[in-house]
Amino acid sequence: MNRSSASLTARRDRLLGENTPLFYDDPVHIVRGEDVWLYDAEGKRYLDCYNNVPHVGHCHPRVVDAIHQQASTLNTHTRYLHEGILDYVERLTSTFDSSLSTAIMACTGSEANDIALRMAHSTTGRTGIIATDSTYHGNTAAVSQLSTKMPPIGGVENHVRHVPTPDSYRPLGGQFGEPFTARFIDELQQAITALNKSKHGFSALIICPYFANEGFPDLPDTFMKETADVVHSAGGIIIADEVQPGFGRLGTHMWGHERVGIIPDVVTLGKPMANGHPVGAVVTTSDIMKSFRSGYRYFNTFGGNPVSCAAAMAVLDILEEDQLLDNAAAVGRYAKTELIRLADRHDLIGDIRGQGLFFGAELVTDRTAKTPAPQEADQLVNLLRQEGILTGTLGVHRCTLKIRPPMTFTRAHTDLLIHTLDELLSRL
């Protein structure tokens, strides 16, 4: 770590508290962004292969202009009448199934998931929640109960049950396809039964339909439909966390749940909604919204303010007019093909998977035994940072390379990434 980074890190520890998360062994001091590029204080350029927050590219001029125009006209809370929030919600919900016709605007995905849990409680009259054992859904006190990776002090409360993470590379029971799905369904039914025997009862299954933090496994075609059928038969609801796969990132569909063939009861949104402006939302049915509004007096001072809605509307405009879903699909196919070619040359790559502009590779030290390689994955990410490419890792074993760039990522950017990966994997 250079002297400047060390000084900033020490100042950060003093002002923000020690152990505030930072990426990389040698943290990057970013001062400017443009499209898929970030620039540090010394002028070095980095290809951003990680951030889904600047969904249509860092500092997109149309989003910047939308924020400027609205901020110079009006910004206030939603207890006054204003058309901005109505126009945006109408536009947003038009991209969903017709049953998902109402929304609550918030500021973050964490807030959205917190609201979604309360919607499940008010709708079912029960409080038991099921999540996977490698998930992450945010930072509020309620949703932090869902994470086993960062469990709350005192442990997870009794109203939460976890089911094994779907893993296509190391499938439950050792078999992929129908046996794999059946094993997961059995685990889910056991969790539902346990909750129904408790004072809590079963309320909802909350999932990312892409299982992003779990390592985005390639799942059988009927996996999520059979899962949703079990949940609904038990009187529960499906909460789909679309913070990572949503807004066209997967290329084939606007929403991750469309790709896996289900219609959830509640959908939560966050990070990419407004290209970095803090916006989140919960989309749901009119019946669920009615039960929530009857059961809770919910108000968010900043959620749905005119500036936020202007920024979010600009993102929808850009996605449509610049055909960025088509770009995600085409570039994603190309990237996976190139990664597969890379795997032929490097034994450290155990598995290639992903969809659209959310793809990656799981690293292993032994392909036959599928031995996870988290140390090598961490080393690779830090070497990439040194070479001017920013990415990260995730998954059950923290050894899956996570490539999730802005939607404007191109084949040329992919070539730079693949070429650099090739050289660094040779070093490892």
Helices and strands as residue ranges (DSSP letters): H 3-16, E 30-34, E 37-40, E 45-48, H 61-71, H 83-93, E 102-106, H 109-124, E 128-132, G 143-146, E 160-163, G 172-174, H 178-197, E 202-207, H 223-233, E 237-241, H 256-259, E 266-269, G 271-274, E 280-284, H 286-295, H 306-321, H 324-343, E 349-355, E 358-366, E 371-372, H 374-386, E 389-390, E 392-394, E 400-403, H 411-427
